[in-house]
Amino acid sequence: MLSIFLSFNKPLSLPCTPGKAGDTTSCKNCIAGQYQNSTTQTICLDCDEGKASSEGSATCQICAAGKYVSTKGSKDCFDCPQGWKRAELDTPTSCKQCDMGEKASYNGSTTCQICAAGKFVSTKGSHICFECPQGWKRAEQDNSTTCKQCDMGEKASSAGSVTCQICAAGKYVSTKGSNVCFECPQGWKRAERDRSTSCKQCQIGATTESNSSKSCSFCNFGQYGSVSGHCKQCPPSTFTDSKGLLECTVCINGEVNEIKSIW
């Protein structure tokens, strides 16, 4: 029975199994980056581009999504760099650069992300999106490669704005791309319904109490207005007994008015 297993005291010869290669006396594991999927083979084969293997492999594995390898006989797949991506169905030999308006923030990305609202990027292969500057905006549905300048009468106070805000009543801006609205000066006003690109001067006999006013008020008792948007105190020995008058009346019968009001 012993002769069945041994012949003339020579070592037993068995075929090399998959993942190994050699001669009739010795089988060795395929090194990392190579494979052998058949038995009784004397050599191992290099993995193709886009595939890698560990020691003793019967097959090579396609690089996982987010990874690639561009050479034969590799033991490793490499992460796609920032700004690049590789989806599961993309060729595993290279990564794809992110388009304008997209980013891939991390190594090994499987997708590129469209810039969030308020941000943009105008170059390919970016790992970041940039905030729209003050005076500019980008809404969710806007093209992510650029921002839009705020119109006249609007502002965007902060970087990364999604919308521009119409100037509040009492304020205005007459240029595009502004990050501030300006107060209407005293003697001028802007109501909520008025165009936000300019203020309106008060009429003769009226003014405002301060800057940034929404409405005008008639000149008070003891005042007069002969110029649009300005009220002045009546000089001594004169008076006004109604609001909004354009001139003062001289006191009569020797009466004197020193308190700038009705007599």
C-alpha positions, 0 to 999 in steps of 0.5 A: 500500500505504501507504494501508492503514495511514494515512488522510489522515495521521491517527494509527493507531487501535487498540482499548485492550487489557484493563487500559487505557482511553481514547479513540481516540487514547490508551489509559492503564493503569488505576490501582491499585485499578481494572481493565478486562477488556474491549477498547475501553473508555473507563473503568476500573472500581473493584475490589469490596470484598475485592479489590485490583489494581495498575496496568494490571490486567485483573482484581482479585485476591481478598485472600489468606488473612489479609488483607481490604479493606472498601472499593471501589477499593483497591490493597491488602489489609490484614493482619488485626490480632492477635486476628483471622483470615481463612481462605481460604474466609472472606469477604475483606471482613472478619476474624473475631475469635478466640473465647474460649480462642483467640489469634492472635499475629500480624498476617495470621493465617489461623487462631486457635490454641487456648491450649496446656495450662497457659494460658487466655484468657477474652475474644474477640479476644486475641493472647495466652493467659495462664498459669494462676496458681499453685494452678491448672491446665489440662490439654490436654483442659480448656476453654481459657477457664479454669483449674481450682483444685487440690483439697485435698491437691494443689498447683501450684507454678508458673504455667502448670501442666498438672496438680496434684501430690498432696502428697508423703508427710510433707506435706499441704494442707487448702485448695483452690488451693494452690501449696505443701504443708505439712510435718506437724509433729513428732509427726504423720505422713502415709504415702504411702497416707494422705489428703493433706489432713491429718496423723495424730498419733502415738499415746501412747508414740510421736513423730517425729524431725522435721517432714515424717515418713512414720511414727511411732516409739516413744519410745526407751529412757530416754524415756516418752510420756504425751501423743499424739505427744510423748516426754519424757526420764525424770527423774533416778533413773527409767528405761525399759528398753523402747521406747514406754512411757507412764511411767518406773520409779523406780530401787530399792536406792539406784541412781541414773540420770543418763543418761536411759537403761536402768539 
